[in-house]
Amino acid sequence: MSSERDKLLETIRCPACRGELSFRNDEEELFCTGCNLTFPIRDGIPRLLLPSLRDALLAGATAVGMDAQQVETALSFGFEWHRFPEMYREWEQQFLDYMRPHGSDFFKGKKVLDAGCGNGRFAHYAAKYGAEVWAIDLGPAVEVAKRNTESAGVVNVVQADLHSPPFALESFDFIYSIGVLHHLPDPEAAFRSLLRFLKPGGEVQIYLYWKPERQPIKALLLTAVTGVRQLTTRLPHRMVHALSYPFAVGAFAFFVWPYRILRTVPALRDVAEKMPMKQYAGFPFRVCVNDQLDRFSAPIENRYTRADVEKWLKAAGLESPLVGENFGWIGTGRKAVEIG
Ligand SMILES: [Zn+2]
């Protein structure tokens, strides 16, 4: 058996009983001797899903209850990343912005979990900077992530639910979840569950949407978006995809282009920096279309204040908790090393 296979078996666990897995059926399946469940490996990706999620996501069965909400979210993002699979060089700076205060040298030699990898763009850069990355996502986005990370370095893409990551406890030096938790039914519980997979002394990094405070224009815009979402989250993904183009044109016409002009006038720079959606000034138009699809199709969207995020970090008992800003909140902290 190659060392790569050994490393896989060393790291992954059964999502149901956390037992060790072994290969079966010409290495096309993983088998848990603890609870007798089998998990397929498809397109080189282990699909470590519990039976109800596996049937809904891989065999088109109808999920019920909380699974249904999760499956709808996973399929919505799967649709998005299959439509927008391409990598942009602008994402390297975006990755570094999301990882602050950690720099590129932080990743070397670390075992890292990307919880909710989407199209794999962050896993790509974490691996490029020298980490051994384990990237999980619940939906069909894993196929795009696999392609986008193939040339980056060591990235293992696994289809899995981040509520129950299929790994040995305390496996990772660093866990990040960028733009994912706020789309889950119980974001704080999911965050807390991720911490179990962090080694003592390991660090966690999350990015969450912010709730506008004392920013009347952004608050008004958000109210409008929330209203429109009531309709668009019920539409077929294809239709929301088509609507994303006019939404993105609107965003550029009302905010991005005015921002580009206003910021060149010294007297108006302060006004410019308060413009909503100014972040798209640094990206190709297609990235904005992609984000509109994201905003208008993701079934759940939770938003937080800085105090909310501070409370999460404190309640989880993290050391050196820090909340930074990057068009949303970036929460960072270290898991305590127990002395005893
Ligand atoms: Zn098991």
Residues whose N, C-alpha, C, O or C-beta is under 5 A from the ligand:
A	BS01	ZN	C14 A16 C17 R18 G19 C32 G34 C35
